[in-house]
């Protein structure tokens, strides 16, 4: 279980949110909502352990994530605004590297399937440096089809994805939830229909009623 306890965030001398508390249990899909500048990306970076909150703490299995950092990061897949891929490698090489880094067996069939799911067949041998920003984003998202992590934290995962790709992605998120995985995400787009309930938390300016769930 992931738990945020009384989180507060300040950026450029402005408090984005405060007194923010919620829990994410196995099987949950949680969508973070808010206007531009509300602090959605800042919140995800705090939850992923990439930034520190001004106040409060983030706990994994009831322990502060700074205490169980290695265990937490083994259980976490974070995909932020940046693709986070190696531009000198091809999409296939990037995914094969990710698969090997995760400690699992090398399985080229699974890598090919992931590339197919994100519509990159035909681009698998091109250096990522030559791909468009949207295609690089798809390489990053393909990691979801390879990831054994229990917790997925995703910043705008539906960006640059067409309707078919969005439907495939929401199906994958629903499957992860059904397997008792956990998903936190932000998106400006209306999500495709899913049989899995999606909880929502709206970030409010500091001083308004704190959001919790």
C-alpha positions as CSV (number, residue, x, y, z in Angstrom):
1,X,0.0,0.0,0.0
2,X,1.1,3.5,-0.8
3,X,0.2,6.3,1.5
4,X,0.6,10.1,1.3
5,X,0.4,11.8,4.7
6,X,-0.3,15.5,4.9
7,X,1.8,16.4,1.9
8,X,2.6,20.0,1.1
9,X,4.5,21.3,-1.9
10,X,6.1,24.7,-2.6
11,X,7.4,25.8,-6.0
12,X,8.9,29.2,-6.7
13,X,7.7,30.5,-3.3
14,X,4.1,29.4,-4.1
15,X,2.4,26.7,-2.1
16,X,0.8,24.4,-4.7
17,X,-1.0,22.1,-2.3
18,X,-1.0,21.3,1.4
19,X,-2.6,18.8,3.9
20,X,-2.9,16.2,1.1
21,X,-3.5,12.7,2.4
22,X,-4.6,9.6,0.6
23,X,-4.0,5.9,0.2
24,X,-3.5,3.6,-2.8
25,X,-4.3,0.0,-2.1
26,X,-3.8,-3.1,-4.4
27,X,-6.3,-3.0,-7.2
28,X,-6.7,0.8,-7.2
29,X,-6.4,3.1,-10.2
30,X,-6.2,6.7,-9.0
31,X,-6.3,9.7,-11.3
32,X,-4.9,13.0,-10.1
33,X,-6.8,16.0,-11.5
34,X,-6.1,19.7,-11.5
35,X,-5.6,22.8,-13.6
36,X,-2.2,23.5,-15.2
37,X,0.1,24.6,-12.4
38,X,-1.8,22.9,-9.7
39,X,1.1,20.6,-8.9
40,X,0.2,17.3,-10.5
41,X,3.6,16.5,-11.9
42,X,5.3,17.8,-8.7
43,X,3.0,15.4,-6.7
44,X,3.9,12.4,-8.9
45,X,7.7,13.2,-8.5
46,X,7.2,13.4,-4.7
47,X,5.4,10.0,-4.7
48,X,8.1,8.5,-6.9
49,X,10.8,9.7,-4.5
50,X,12.4,12.1,-7.0
51,X,11.5,15.2,-5.0
52,X,10.9,16.0,-1.3
53,X,7.7,17.4,0.0
54,X,7.8,20.7,2.0
55,X,5.9,18.9,4.7
56,X,4.5,15.4,5.2
57,X,5.8,12.0,4.1
58,X,5.2,9.2,1.6
59,X,5.0,5.6,2.9
60,X,5.3,2.2,1.2
61,X,4.0,-0.7,3.2
62,X,3.8,1.7,6.3
63,X,7.5,2.7,6.0
64,X,8.8,6.0,4.8
65,X,10.0,5.6,1.2
66,X,13.4,7.0,2.1
67,X,13.9,4.1,4.6
68,X,12.9,1.4,2.1
69,X,14.2,3.2,-1.0
70,X,15.6,0.1,-2.8
71,X,12.6,-2.1,-2.1
72,X,10.3,0.7,-3.2
73,X,12.0,1.4,-6.4
74,X,12.0,-2.3,-7.3
75,X,8.2,-2.2,-6.9
76,X,7.8,1.1,-8.9
77,X,7.7,2.0,-12.5
78,X,7.6,5.8,-13.0
79,X,7.1,7.3,-16.5
80,X,7.3,11.1,-16.4
81,X,7.0,13.8,-19.1
82,X,10.5,12.9,-20.5
83,X,10.7,9.6,-22.3
84,X,13.6,8.4,-20.3
85,X,15.1,6.3,-23.1
86,X,18.6,6.0,-24.6
87,X,18.6,7.9,-27.9
88,X,21.6,6.0,-29.3
89,X,19.7,2.7,-29.0
90,X,16.8,1.5,-31.1
91,X,13.3,1.0,-29.6
92,X,14.0,-2.8,-29.6
93,X,17.4,-2.3,-27.8
94,X,15.8,0.1,-25.3
95,X,13.2,-2.4,-24.3
96,X,15.6,-5.3,-24.2
97,X,17.8,-3.3,-22.0
98,X,14.9,-2.4,-19.7
99,X,13.8,-6.1,-19.6
100,X,17.3,-7.2,-18.6
101,X,17.7,-4.4,-16.0
102,X,14.5,-5.7,-14.4
103,X,16.1,-9.0,-13.6
104,X,13.7,-11.1,-15.7
105,X,14.6,-13.6,-18.4
106,X,15.4,-12.2,-21.9
107,X,12.3,-12.8,-24.0
108,X,12.4,-11.2,-27.4
109,X,8.8,-12.3,-28.2
110,X,7.5,-10.2,-25.3
111,X,9.6,-7.2,-26.6
112,X,8.1,-7.6,-30.1
113,X,4.6,-7.8,-28.6
114,X,5.2,-4.6,-26.6
115,X,6.4,-2.8,-29.7
116,X,3.3,-4.0,-31.6
117,X,1.0,-2.8,-28.8
118,X,2.3,0.8,-29.0
119,X,2.4,0.8,-32.8
120,X,6.1,0.8,-33.3
121,X,6.6,-2.2,-35.6
122,X,8.6,-1.0,-38.5
123,X,10.5,1.5,-36.3
124,X,12.2,-1.1,-34.1
125,X,15.6,-0.8,-35.7
126,X,15.8,3.0,-36.0
127,X,17.9,4.9,-33.4
128,X,15.5,6.6,-31.0
129,X,17.3,9.9,-31.8
130,X,15.6,9.7,-35.2
131,X,12.1,9.2,-33.8
132,X,9.5,11.9,-33.3
133,X,8.7,13.0,-29.7
134,X,5.5,11.0,-29.8
135,X,7.3,7.9,-31.0
136,X,9.8,8.2,-28.2
137,X,6.9,8.5,-25.8
138,X,5.5,5.2,-27.1
139,X,8.9,3.5,-26.5
140,X,8.7,4.6,-22.9
141,X,5.1,3.4,-22.6
142,X,6.0,0.0,-24.1
143,X,7.8,-0.7,-20.8
144,X,4.4,-1.1,-19.2
145,X,3.9,-4.3,-21.2
146,X,7.3,-5.6,-19.8
147,X,7.1,-4.3,-16.2
148,X,6.8,-6.6,-13.1
149,X,6.4,-3.5,-10.9
150,X,3.4,-3.5,-8.6
151,X,3.0,0.3,-8.6
152,X,2.8,2.4,-11.8
153,X,3.1,6.2,-11.6
154,X,2.3,7.7,-15.0
155,X,2.4,11.4,-16.0
156,X,0.1,12.0,-18.9
157,X,0.5,8.5,-20.4
158,X,-2.2,9.1,-23.1
159,X,-0.3,11.9,-24.8
160,X,0.5,11.2,-28.4
161,X,-1.6,8.0,-28.4
162,X,-4.4,7.4,-30.9
163,X,-7.9,6.1,-29.9
164,X,-6.9,2.4,-30.5
165,X,-3.7,2.9,-28.5
166,X,-5.6,4.6,-25.7
167,X,-8.1,1.7,-25.6
168,X,-5.2,-0.8,-25.4
169,X,-3.5,1.2,-22.7
170,X,-6.7,1.5,-20.5
171,X,-7.2,-2.3,-21.0
172,X,-3.6,-2.8,-19.7
173,X,-4.2,-0.6,-16.7
174,X,-7.4,-2.5,-15.9
175,X,-5.6,-5.8,-16.2
176,X,-2.8,-4.5,-13.9
177,X,-5.5,-3.5,-11.4
178,X,-7.2,-6.9,-11.7
179,X,-3.9,-8.5,-10.8
180,X,-3.8,-6.3,-7.6
181,X,-1.4,-3.8,-9.1
182,X,-1.7,-0.1,-8.4
183,X,-1.8,2.8,-10.8
184,X,-1.5,6.6,-10.3
185,X,-1.8,8.8,-13.3
186,X,-2.5,12.2,-14.6
187,X,-4.2,13.0,-17.9
188,X,-5.9,16.0,-19.6
189,X,-7.8,13.6,-21.8
190,X,-11.1,11.8,-21.1
191,X,-10.3,8.2,-20.3
192,X,-11.8,5.4,-22.4
193,X,-14.5,3.4,-20.7
194,X,-13.3,0.7,-18.3
195,X,-15.0,-1.8,-16.1
196,X,-12.6,-1.0,-13.3
197,X,-13.6,2.0,-11.2
198,X,-11.2,4.9,-11.3
199,X,-10.8,7.0,-8.2
200,X,-10.1,10.7,-8.7
201,X,-8.4,13.3,-6.5
202,X,-8.5,17.0,-7.5
203,X,-5.6,19.1,-6.4
204,X,-6.9,22.4,-4.9
205,X,-5.0,25.6,-4.2
206,X,-3.6,25.8,-0.7
207,X,-6.1,27.2,1.7
208,X,-9.1,25.4,0.2
209,X,-10.5,22.2,1.5
210,X,-7.8,19.6,1.3
211,X,-8.4,16.6,-0.9
212,X,-8.3,13.1,0.4
213,X,-9.4,9.6,-0.5
